[in-house]
Amino acid sequence: MKISGIVNKDKLDWSEEGGQLSMRVAGKTDFFLDPAEQYTADSAPILFQEIPNVDFSCEVTIRSELASTFDAAGFFLRCGT
């Protein structure tokens, strides 16, 4: 697995073994774009990986300990530039 970059690296603990990527994200992180453009939060870590220009599949399992109102967990996949 070739990781080409990490944003907000201090908020991310990750490992890769046998083609499986595991990530643990620190609390108090967020990625939110207000449709009214009045508020933006961009503190969540982002891990960039180059994917060959071929069809591929991705299986994601998310485990989370949601403790408070508005706590959330998710996966964001962006392809292209």
C-alpha positions in Angstrom: 0.0 0.0 0.0 1.5 3.3 -1.0 0.3 6.2 1.2 1.0 9.5 -0.7 0.1 11.9 2.1 -1.7 12.5 5.4 -3.5 15.7 6.5 -3.9 16.3 10.2 -1.5 13.5 10.9 -1.3 14.2 14.6 -5.0 13.2 14.9 -4.6 9.8 13.2 -3.1 6.4 14.3 -3.1 4.0 11.4 -1.6 0.7 10.4 -1.6 -1.6 7.4 -1.3 -5.4 7.4 -2.0 -7.8 4.7 -3.7 -5.2 2.5 -6.1 -4.2 5.4 -5.9 -0.6 6.6 -6.9 0.2 10.2 -7.4 3.7 11.4 -8.1 5.3 14.8 -9.0 9.0 14.8 -8.7 11.3 17.8 -11.8 12.9 19.3 -12.8 16.4 18.6 -12.2 16.1 14.9 -14.7 17.1 12.2 -15.1 17.4 8.4 -18.2 19.6 7.8 -19.1 22.0 5.0 -22.1 24.2 5.7 -24.4 24.4 2.7 -25.0 28.1 3.6 -21.2 28.6 3.7 -21.3 30.1 7.1 -19.3 27.4 8.9 -16.6 25.0 7.9 -14.8 22.4 10.1 -11.8 20.7 8.6 -9.9 19.1 11.4 -10.5 15.4 10.5 -7.4 13.5 9.3 -7.3 12.6 5.7 -5.1 9.7 4.3 -4.3 9.8 0.6 -3.6 6.6 -1.3 -2.9 6.3 -5.0 -5.3 3.8 -6.7 -4.5 2.4 -10.1 -6.8 3.6 -12.9 -8.8 0.4 -13.0 -12.0 -0.8 -11.5 -11.7 -1.7 -7.8 -13.8 -2.6 -4.8 -13.6 -1.3 -1.3 -15.0 -2.9 1.8 -15.4 -0.7 4.9 -16.2 -1.6 8.5 -16.7 1.2 11.0 -16.6 0.8 14.7 -17.3 3.8 16.9 -18.0 4.7 20.5 -20.6 7.5 20.1 -20.9 9.2 23.5 -22.6 12.6 22.8 -25.2 14.3 20.7 -23.8 15.0 17.2 -21.0 12.3 17.5 -20.6 10.5 14.2 -18.4 8.2 12.3 -18.0 7.8 8.6 -15.9 7.0 5.6 -15.2 9.4 2.8 -13.9 8.1 -0.5 -12.9 10.6 -3.2 -11.7 9.5 -6.6 -10.0 11.8 -9.1 -8.4 15.1 -8.7 
